[in-house]
Amino acid sequence: MLFRTTLFVLVFFNLFSLFSQSTNDDFYREDQIYVSFYYNSLNNNVDDLKENNFSSSINFGFIRDIPLNKSGKFALGIGAGLGFNSFNNNLKINNTTSNNFTFDFLENQREYDKNTYSFTEIQFPLEIRLRNSSIDNYKFWRLYAGLRYSKLLTSNYKFKSENLNYSLDSPPINTDQLGLTLNIGFNTWNIGLYKAIRPFFNQENNNLNLDLEQFKVGLIFYIL
């Protein structure tokens, strides 16, 4: 499934590129390919939840840049991409044979070697884009704000300790994620922020009464 989805996204990128080449280019376009690297966390006010190790996100994709004025300094961006995410914390899903998941907060990190949530998603960003670029100026300030909808393709949970080692496919993570995005920077270096507006976990399939939400901060790079 992951291979088919990756193939679909690559074909989608190529079709976008062909479309952009075939149109009347009265407007110049910027920043149509992106690669980003984030630090992941679960935003919350729960004292018992502790991050451990490094949680990361790697994303890449294509955004169709649609200038909304002749100068190209005001534009709309819409696209598709892939994201690979991991979250390391002390929230343990207990091994169960049913869909009635139960959770525990692990108090001592020495009790376990791994407690990781991971998932792959297909992303659909929508951005309002402001910049002070021109057709012959490749170094400019940008501020891109918008929404990103993501659909989970695969997900996994792994727990490992001295006495216990197991994994769960399809843990109760929301398969439909939605968040606010803000990318701001100059030239090559851009700070990327993502704040989820939907809960991380599917509340209908677990007994964890916490509205944990994703928060990401990192770097995003644009090409073309």
Protein Blocks (a to p, Z undefined) as FASTA:
>chain_A
ZZmmmmmmmmmmmmmmmmmmmpccfbccehkbccdddddddddfbfklccehjddddddd
ddddddfbfnopaccdddddddddddddfbdcdddfbfbdcddddfblklpmbdcddddd
ddddddddddfbdfklcbdcdddddddddddfbdcdddddfkbccddehiabdfbdcddd
ddddehjbccdddddfbdfbdfklccbdcdcddddddddddeZZ
